[in-house]
């Protein structure tokens, strides 16, 4: 059972120094970066340090130490790009036509889960039709244990700021709870936070924009040695 979550603490950023090749995703036809031969870190690392979900690991290093102590292998060098390439391909295949997008940010993967496939308006309860999609996500994440999973909830601008922040945190927790309990993921891999209405990706002036802003994002980062 997941115990607790702290608030978002800080953001991590990194810049690119190495070039990478591109390849065509076999499932979508989309041209994507291929990091297999480079292990390069490109762009900013999204998400940052979030609150941790156990009573014992309240720091980034503590979280990593718990996983390494449990025998989870760390990644380094070209192995990082290869590992994330394969995980990206599996997620794209499993989530095709689900409404969940899979994007790449350097060696990180981001799953964007809009409200129309996750939660009813004003609710933190997962919609039953979303269970199968989360089961697909859980199976892939379980197959790639050498990654950290940061789950962030977001809200639109309707309502008070404090209400939206709390709602976004509860939505992130609902997704985290489901993945840990039903996906059988090691809880030391998982962290969560709520951002309320602070990071919109569309205009809150329209209903369509608000629907995009009510979302949960999952950031998947390699566990580095």
C-alpha positions as CSV (number, residue, x, y, z in Angstrom):
1,X,0.0,0.0,0.0
2,X,1.3,3.3,-0.9
3,X,2.0,5.4,2.2
4,X,2.4,9.1,1.5
5,X,3.6,11.7,-0.9
6,X,5.5,14.9,-0.5
7,X,5.1,17.9,-2.7
8,X,7.1,18.7,-5.8
9,X,10.5,19.9,-4.7
10,X,12.7,21.0,-7.6
11,X,13.3,20.5,-11.3
12,X,16.1,18.8,-13.1
13,X,17.5,20.1,-16.3
14,X,20.2,18.8,-18.7
15,X,21.5,19.8,-22.1
16,X,22.6,17.8,-25.1
17,X,26.2,17.4,-26.1
18,X,25.9,14.3,-28.3
19,X,24.1,13.9,-31.6
20,X,21.7,11.0,-32.1
21,X,20.2,9.2,-35.1
22,X,16.6,9.0,-36.0
23,X,14.5,6.0,-36.9
24,X,11.0,5.3,-37.9
25,X,8.7,3.8,-35.3
26,X,7.5,0.4,-36.7
27,X,4.1,0.8,-35.0
28,X,3.2,4.4,-35.8
29,X,5.4,5.4,-38.7
30,X,6.6,8.4,-36.7
31,X,10.2,9.4,-37.0
32,X,11.8,9.2,-33.5
33,X,15.2,9.5,-32.0
34,X,17.3,6.3,-31.8
35,X,19.6,6.5,-28.8
36,X,20.8,2.9,-29.0
37,X,24.3,3.8,-30.1
38,X,24.8,7.0,-28.2
39,X,23.3,7.0,-24.7
40,X,22.9,10.7,-25.2
41,X,20.9,13.0,-22.9
42,X,19.0,15.5,-25.0
43,X,16.8,18.4,-23.8
44,X,15.5,19.1,-20.4
45,X,14.6,16.4,-18.0
46,X,10.9,16.8,-17.2
47,X,9.2,16.3,-13.9
48,X,12.1,16.7,-11.5
49,X,12.3,15.4,-7.9
50,X,8.9,14.5,-6.5
51,X,7.5,13.2,-3.3
52,X,8.3,9.6,-2.4
53,X,5.8,6.9,-1.6
54,X,7.4,5.0,1.2
55,X,8.2,5.8,4.8
56,X,11.9,5.1,4.4
57,X,13.1,6.7,1.2
58,X,12.6,10.5,1.3
59,X,15.3,11.5,-1.1
60,X,16.2,10.8,-4.7
61,X,19.3,8.9,-3.6
62,X,17.4,6.9,-1.0
63,X,14.9,5.9,-3.6
64,X,17.7,4.6,-5.9
65,X,19.5,2.9,-3.0
66,X,16.3,1.0,-2.2
67,X,16.0,-0.3,-5.7
68,X,19.7,-1.2,-6.0
69,X,19.5,-3.0,-2.7
70,X,16.6,-5.0,-4.0
71,X,18.7,-6.2,-6.9
72,X,17.4,-3.9,-9.6
73,X,20.2,-3.3,-12.1
74,X,21.3,0.3,-12.9
75,X,21.9,1.5,-16.5
76,X,24.8,3.3,-18.0
77,X,26.4,4.3,-21.3
78,X,24.8,3.0,-24.5
79,X,22.6,0.6,-22.5
80,X,20.4,3.5,-21.4
81,X,19.4,4.5,-24.9
82,X,18.8,0.8,-26.0
83,X,16.7,0.1,-22.9
84,X,14.5,3.2,-23.3
85,X,14.2,2.6,-27.1
86,X,12.7,-0.9,-26.5
87,X,10.5,0.4,-23.7
88,X,9.2,3.2,-25.9
89,X,8.4,0.8,-28.7
90,X,6.5,-1.5,-26.4
91,X,4.5,1.3,-24.9
92,X,3.6,2.7,-28.3
93,X,2.4,-0.7,-29.4
94,X,0.4,-1.4,-26.2
95,X,-1.2,2.1,-26.1
96,X,-2.1,2.5,-29.8
97,X,-5.6,3.9,-30.0
98,X,-5.9,4.2,-26.2
99,X,-5.9,8.1,-26.2
100,X,-2.6,8.0,-24.2
101,X,0.3,9.6,-26.0
102,X,3.9,8.5,-25.6
103,X,6.6,11.1,-26.2
104,X,10.4,11.1,-25.9
105,X,12.5,13.7,-24.1
106,X,16.1,12.6,-24.4
107,X,16.4,9.4,-22.5
108,X,13.0,9.9,-20.7
109,X,9.5,8.9,-21.8
110,X,6.4,10.8,-21.0
111,X,2.9,9.3,-21.0
112,X,0.1,11.9,-21.2
113,X,-3.3,10.7,-20.0
114,X,-6.0,13.3,-20.8
115,X,-9.1,13.5,-18.6
116,X,-11.5,12.2,-21.2
117,X,-9.9,8.7,-20.8
118,X,-9.0,8.9,-17.1
119,X,-11.4,10.8,-14.8
120,X,-14.8,12.3,-14.8
121,X,-14.9,16.1,-14.3
122,X,-14.2,17.0,-10.7
123,X,-13.4,13.4,-9.7
124,X,-10.3,11.5,-8.7
125,X,-11.8,8.1,-9.3
126,X,-10.5,6.3,-12.3
127,X,-13.1,5.6,-15.0
128,X,-13.6,1.8,-15.3
129,X,-12.9,2.0,-19.1
130,X,-9.4,3.2,-18.3
131,X,-8.4,0.0,-16.3
132,X,-7.4,-1.9,-19.4
133,X,-5.1,0.9,-20.5
134,X,-3.4,1.1,-17.1
135,X,-3.1,-2.6,-17.1
136,X,-1.2,-2.3,-20.4
137,X,1.0,0.4,-18.9
138,X,1.7,-1.7,-15.8
139,X,2.7,-4.7,-17.9
140,X,5.3,-2.8,-19.8
141,X,6.7,-1.0,-16.7
142,X,7.0,-4.3,-15.0
143,X,9.0,-5.7,-17.9
144,X,11.5,-2.8,-17.6
145,X,12.3,-2.6,-13.8
146,X,15.4,-0.3,-14.2
147,X,13.3,2.8,-14.5
148,X,11.9,5.4,-12.1
149,X,8.2,6.4,-12.5
150,X,7.1,10.0,-11.6
151,X,3.4,10.6,-11.7
152,X,2.1,14.2,-11.8
153,X,-1.6,15.3,-11.8
154,X,-2.8,18.5,-13.4
155,X,-6.1,20.5,-13.4
156,X,-7.8,23.2,-15.4
157,X,-8.4,26.7,-14.0
158,X,-12.0,26.1,-12.9
159,X,-12.4,26.4,-9.1
160,X,-10.0,27.6,-6.4
161,X,-6.3,27.1,-6.6
162,X,-6.0,25.0,-3.5
163,X,-8.9,22.8,-4.6
164,X,-7.3,22.2,-7.9
165,X,-4.0,21.4,-6.4
166,X,-5.5,18.9,-4.0
167,X,-7.6,17.3,-6.8
168,X,-4.5,17.0,-9.0
169,X,-2.6,15.3,-6.2
170,X,-5.5,12.8,-5.6
171,X,-5.6,12.0,-9.3
172,X,-1.9,11.3,-9.4
173,X,-2.3,9.1,-6.3
174,X,-5.2,7.1,-7.9
175,X,-3.0,6.3,-10.9
176,X,0.0,5.4,-8.7
177,X,-2.2,3.2,-6.4
178,X,-3.6,1.3,-9.4
179,X,-0.1,0.7,-10.9
180,X,1.5,-0.4,-7.7
181,X,-1.4,-2.6,-6.5
182,X,-2.7,-4.0,-9.8
183,X,0.5,-3.7,-11.9
184,X,2.6,-5.1,-9.1
185,X,5.2,-2.5,-9.4
186,X,7.8,-1.9,-6.7
187,X,6.6,1.2,-4.8
188,X,10.2,2.4,-4.5
189,X,10.1,3.1,-8.2
190,X,7.0,5.4,-8.0
191,X,6.6,9.0,-6.9
192,X,3.8,11.4,-7.3
193,X,2.9,15.1,-7.1
194,X,0.1,17.5,-8.0
195,X,0.6,20.7,-10.0
196,X,-2.9,22.0,-9.9
197,X,-3.5,24.5,-12.7
198,X,0.1,25.8,-12.8
199,X,1.3,24.0,-16.0
200,X,-1.4,24.3,-18.7
201,X,-0.7,22.8,-22.1
202,X,-3.7,24.6,-23.7
203,X,-5.9,27.6,-23.2
204,X,-8.3,27.5,-20.3
205,X,-10.5,29.9,-22.2
206,X,-12.2,27.0,-24.1
207,X,-13.8,23.7,-23.0
208,X,-11.5,21.8,-25.3
209,X,-8.4,23.5,-23.8
210,X,-9.6,22.8,-20.2
211,X,-10.1,19.1,-21.1
212,X,-6.4,19.0,-22.3
213,X,-5.2,20.6,-19.1
214,X,-7.1,18.1,-16.8
215,X,-4.5,15.3,-17.2
216,X,-2.1,13.0,-15.5
217,X,1.5,12.6,-16.8
218,X,3.8,9.7,-16.2
219,X,7.5,10.4,-16.5
220,X,9.6,7.3,-17.0
221,X,13.4,7.8,-16.2
222,X,16.2,5.4,-16.5
223,X,17.8,4.2,-13.2
224,X,21.4,5.3,-13.7
225,X,24.3,3.8,-11.8
